[in-house]
Amino acid sequence: MNFKTRSYQSELLDNDEIPTEDLYQNLRELDFINRHLGGHSVVLDGIIYFINSIYNKYPNNTINHIFSINFNKNINSELTQNTIQLENINISNNNIFSNISEKLKIYEIGSGGGDNLRAISQFLNQKSISHSLGGIDLKEDCVRFAESFETQNTTINYEIADYQLASFANGQPHIIFNSLFCHHFKDEDLIKMLQWMQKNAQIGFVIADLHRHSLAYYSIKWLTTLFSKSYLVKNDAPLSVLRGFTRKEWVILLEKAGIKNYKIKWKWAFRWLILVETTK
């Protein structure tokens, strides 16, 4: 098995015609994997990073005009003292974000079954952060599956289209993200995606994707062989690792996209968190 270079072998999930129930089983299992192997927490780390960066980077008297997010003056000192560092993030702190009063707009490309957006919505609701969430996916079945979870507490706007055709019905998002989406693309298309995200995110964008590593490959292959009921997951989960990235490859891709202001963090389990600030 060659782990030195990316695989470009197509995944079964990339096929246009997948039986609906087979796709739904795949989405249910991906939700489980994301919850238990760190996928949701990696995305949340990125979202929290940019919420913190708003407060840290801009004076209180200009922040509302730039991002339409208000910080109550009487907790400014508390926010400063408790600003979460990316390297030691603690999403259980209930006091950090309780006074953000206007809507924070977050948008996911390649939203799949919507499990990342639901996790973000739950977190922001817990922190009393008013928000507007949206997602886009090319597969209608993915969007219909995601919409089946909608309640009054998780109002997420979905659309069926290529990500480049996103309508942003609620306005240009402050943060754009994707998770386990980039490895589906060849390098030249991924560079275009990075440039698109940089152009369309007001504050910054977040990418969570796989670290190509032998331990990650054999671990997920063993786990899915034992526990998965989805032939899509059994085939695609280890292949996704082979299509994943090294840190060096991310640096090359970001530089080719003309992006200089970025951070690359390794996260458990074998995931990369890419953070790019887009604020001019």
N, C-alpha and C positions, 0 to 999 in steps of 0.2 A: 504494500500500500504506500503510495507516494503522498507525503504531506508537505513537500517542499513547494509545490505550485498549486494554484487553485484549480479545481475541477470545473468544467463548464458543461458537464453532463446535465441534461434537463431532468428536473424532478417531475414526478407524476402530477403534482399539484399544478404544474405549469400547463397541463393539458386543458384544452378548451372545453371538452365534454367529460365531465365527471358526474356519475349518478349522484343526485342530491343527497340521499341519505349517507352515502359514502363520504361525501364532503362534510356533512354535518358531524359525523363521527370523528373525522379528522380535526375539525374545529374544536370539538369538545375536549379532545385529548391535548391539543395545543394549549388550550386554556389551562388544563391541569399541569402541563409541563411548565408553562410560564409562571404559574402560582407557586410551584414547589421547587423549581430549579432557578429561581431568581430573575426571570424575565420581566415581571411586573416591577420588581424593586429597582432594577436597573433603569427602566424608563422613568419611574418616580424620582430617582436620584437626579436625573437630568432635568426634569420639570422643576424640582425644588432648587436646583442650582440657579436656574434663570430667574425664578421668583426672588431669590436672594440677591442676584446680581442687579436687579432693578433698584432695590433699596441701597445697595452698596455703591453703585456707580453714579446715581443721580441725587442731587439735593432734593429735600422734601418740597421745596417751592417750585420745582420744575417737573417732578415725576408725574404729576397728574396730567400735565399738558402733553407730555411725551407719550405715555403709555395708558392713560385713562385708568390708572390704578392709584387709589388713595391709601396712605398710611396714616393712621390716627397719631397725632403728635404725642399723646401721652404714653405711647409705647415705643417711641423711637429709641430710647436708651435701652429698653429691653431687647428690641430687635438687634441693635448693634452688639449687645453682649452675647446674644444667643444665635447669631448668624451661623447657619450650619455650614461647616466646611465640607467640600465634596469628598475628601478623603475619609471623613468620619461622620457620615450623614446619619441623622436620627429622625426618621419620619414619624416617630411616636410623640414628639414634643407637641403638645396641644396648644401652646401659647404663641408660637412663632407667627402664624399667618391669620390670626383670628380677626384682624381689623382691616383686611383688604376688602374694600367695599364695592368696587365696580367690577364689571365682568372681565375676566382674563380669558382671552380667546386662544384655544389650543386645537390643532388640527393634525390628524394622522393620515399619512398616505400609505396605501396598502393595508387598510384597517382590518381586513379579514373578518373574523367573527366578532370583533369589537371588544374583546376581553381587556385589552390595554386601556381603552377609553373608559370602560366601566370601572376599572381599578383606579384610574385618575379621578373620575367623578366621585367615587366613594371617598377618596382621600381629601379632595377639595371640599366636599360637603362636611366632612369631619372638622376641617379647619375653618369652616364658615367663609370660604372664599367663593364669591360669586363668579360663575364661569359659563362659558359657551364652548361646547365641544363639537367637533365635526370630524367625519372620516370619509374616505373615498376608497373604493375598490373596484377593480375591473369586473369581478364576478358577481352577477346578480344574486346567486345563491348565498354568497358570503354576506351580502348586505341584508338579505331577507332574514338570515339566521341572526345577525347582529340586532336587527330591528325587533326580533321576537323577545328580546330582553328588556325593551324599553318600558319604563315606568315613570311616574310623576317625578321620581327622585333622580332619574338618569335620562334626561332629555338630551339625546345626541342626534345630530343631523347627519345622515348618511347620503351619499350619492354614488351612483354606478357610472364609472367612467375611468379613463386613464388619468393618472394623477396630474398630468400636465394640463388637463381640462377642468381642474377644480374650480368651482364657482365662488367659493368663500361667501356663501349666502349671508353669513353674520358679520362680514367684514374681514379685512386682512388679519390673519392670525398673528398674535404676539409670538407664539411658539409653534413650530411644525416639528413633527417627529415621525420616525418609522422604526419598527422593530421586526427583526428577522425578515426584512424586505430586500435589503441591498444585495444579499448574496444570490438573489434570483437574476441579477443583471450582469451582463458582460461589462468589462472595465469602461469602455467608451460610453456606454449608456449610463453607467453609474456616475461618471464625471458630469454628464449633463444633468443628472438628478441633483447632485451636490450644488451645482450652479443655480438650478431652479429653486431649491430650498433656500439658498442664500438670498436670492432675489425676493422671495415671497414672505419670509418671516420677518416681522418687525424687530424682534429682540434677538432671536437665535433659533437654532435647530438642534435636535437631539437624534442621534442614531444609536440603536442598540442592535448589535449583531454578533455572530459567532466567531470565536477564536479557533482557527484551524489547528488542531492538536491531536495527537494520537490517543491520548487518554480520553479526551472528549469524544472522539469517534467511537472507540471500543466501549466506553461506558454507556453511551446512548444506544448503541447497537444492542448491547446486552439487555438494557432496561426495556427497550421497546419490543425485543423478541419475547421477553418474559411476560410483559404486562399489557402491551397494546393489542387492541382488537381491530385496529385500522391498518389495512395493507398500505395505505398512503403514508401513514406515520412510520411504519416499519421500513419502508423503502426510503422515504425522504429525510427522516431525521438524521441518520448517519451521513447520507449524501449531502445534506445541508452543511455539515461540519466540513466536508471536503471542499465545498464551495465557499467556505468562510475565509477569513483574512488573518494575516499577521499584522503586527504593529507597523512594520516597515511598509507593507502594502498600503495601509491606510495613509501613511505619510505621503507616499507617492501619489495616491489618488487625490488627496486634498490639495497638494501642491499643483498637480496638473489642472485642477479645477480653479486655480487662482486664489485659493483660500489660505490665508496666513494665520488668522486669529482662531486657533482651535486648541482643544485639549483632547487627549486620548487616555482613557483610564481602563485598566483591566478590572473586570468584575467577575465574581463567582456567579454561575458556574461556567467558566470558559466563554465569557462574553466581553465584548468591547463596548465601552460607552464613549461616543464621540460627541463633543460639544463645540458648537461654532457660534460665536457672537456675530450678529449681523448689523447691530445698531451702528449707524453712521456717526 
